[in-house]
């Protein structure tokens, strides 16, 4: 699939010449969704610059959405700065996929209205993909659309979830089944904050960039082989490069397909099994956290998708090996799935949020599959291939069996 992967600059040359110079180390990028240009600012230790960018929006109130962990760190500092500009409400939920639901959303809607939000107010998402999605739905619903700004604090949020108009929460059946499209005003990324994540969070975060490379732009594989490290000891500069790789691919797709219903479905590679793994392990990890994080689930979901394609005679052994190699370079191990029941995973797959894009009978699952790295199948059918459930079940059982038998000693550290 040919792609123009040049990141677009935020303004024409004349506009850039008239703009004030950026502070040292601060970079600006942008991406377009449905004709709207979304500003991207990234740098290190840019809390003051982020507050200044938000102040430019002339909001009468800010509503900051985060989780309890981030509230004590990055969100609290940002709230202090925003309160110098306008009244600011901090909305926090417990961390974990099980709280990305309608109950949390409903509570936040009432609290925001009690706070007195108006059409001039701005919703600011601070944290990972979970508060980012909750904030996106909240902003999209209030007054049929308040302005939304993302301040991602994890690699996976910065490189994937915030670079989109898609906003959704989960139900008991499947991930992201209730939502809407709402385009953010800006994405503000402090790479020093992102680099401060745990090794597990950093590993999880790089998985979506690997997914983009395997499904869409294999020319990036040599750069990823240089960048990826099992130890996840990434510097802010490393993460900036990983972010740029993701922005290049996602920015190109979003210009072609702003609502991710055609070519944008390629971004769902690995998510059919991945989302099911994520839901099956929600709230069941150490200390009540999630057993499998989103990026980890996508990585394992990609290996399952490659296994399905290989079993179907579509993807050769070399393509399968490249999947295994890159996932291993990230440091993701199948042992993360220990304790997850295949039946639970298959139940969630049956409610996958891509249902209906492609006609399937009751014995099939629509999946994004590759015939080679960077060569997806069925462009004319939203890149979705009907797969017999028996084939998917075999790949899921094998994935979980290999996780249970793993003796590498890898875990959720």
Protein Blocks (a to p, Z undefined) as FASTA:
>chain_A
ZZdfbdcdfbdfklmmmpccddehiacddddeehiacdddddehillmmmmmmmmnopab
dcddddfklmmmmmmmmmmmmmmmmccddddddedjklmcfklmmmmmmmmmmnopafkb
ccddeddfklmmmmmmmmmmngoiaadddddfbfklmmmmmnccbdcdddfkbghkbccd
dddfbdcddfklmmmpcfklmmmmmmmmmmmmmmmmmmlmmmmmmmpcfklpacfklmmm
mmmmmmmmmmmmmmmmmnopmmmmmmmgoklmmmmmmmmmgoiaghhiafbdfklmmmmm
mmmmmmmmmmnomacfklmmmmmmmmmmnopafklmgoiafklmmmmmmmockgojaccd
fkbccddddfbehiaghklnoopacddfklmmmmmmmmmmmmmmpcnlpacZZ
